[in-house]
Amino acid sequence: MDSLWQTVLLALGLIASLSVFLSLKRDLYTLGRKCGIGWETRAAPSPAAARSGFTPARRAQALRRLGQGDDAARIAASMGIPLPEVELLSRLQRMMASHAAPSAAPAPPSAARATRS
């Protein structure tokens, strides 16, 4: 008998949740109609707009030009890439170079002698 009550209460809770959900959905639909916003008027962003201007080959070319000392604005203009993307690439390259520099430094002579013995 106890499990019957649990099942009934669970069913009533699910029905109440469903009714609240449907009521909210109806209210949102009504409000959207009043404001002139409907599902059919909302445009999804095009995949081309969300896509980055960089392919791996173009990223490598921009990195080469940054390494040669070209200005980020000049690279962006000539390659047709948004300037913030080139600036971000430049900052990331500098960060990677600064983190890689200490580990790439040769070991001090005293440490080299200690490893030989």
C-alpha positions, 0 to 999 in steps of 0.5 A: 500500500505504501508503494502505491502512494509513492507511485501516485505522488510521483505521477502527480508531481510529474503531471504538475511539472508538465503543466507548469512547463506547458504554461510557461511555454504558452506564456513565452509564446504569447509574449513573443507574439506581442513583441513581434518575436517569433521562432520564424523571425529569429535567424540562426548565425550562418556557419561562415560568420562563426568560422575563423578566418584562419586555416592551418596554412594561413595561420602558418603564413601569418606566423611566418610574417609576424616572425619576419617583423611585419605589422599585425595590421598589414598582415590582417589587411593583406590576408583578409583576416580580422585584425583582432585574430592576428593580434591574438595570434601575435600575443599567443606566439609571444607567450609561447616564446617566453615560456619556451625560452627558459627551457631552451637555454643551455645548462650552466657549465657547473651542471654539465660537469656534474652530469659527466662525473 
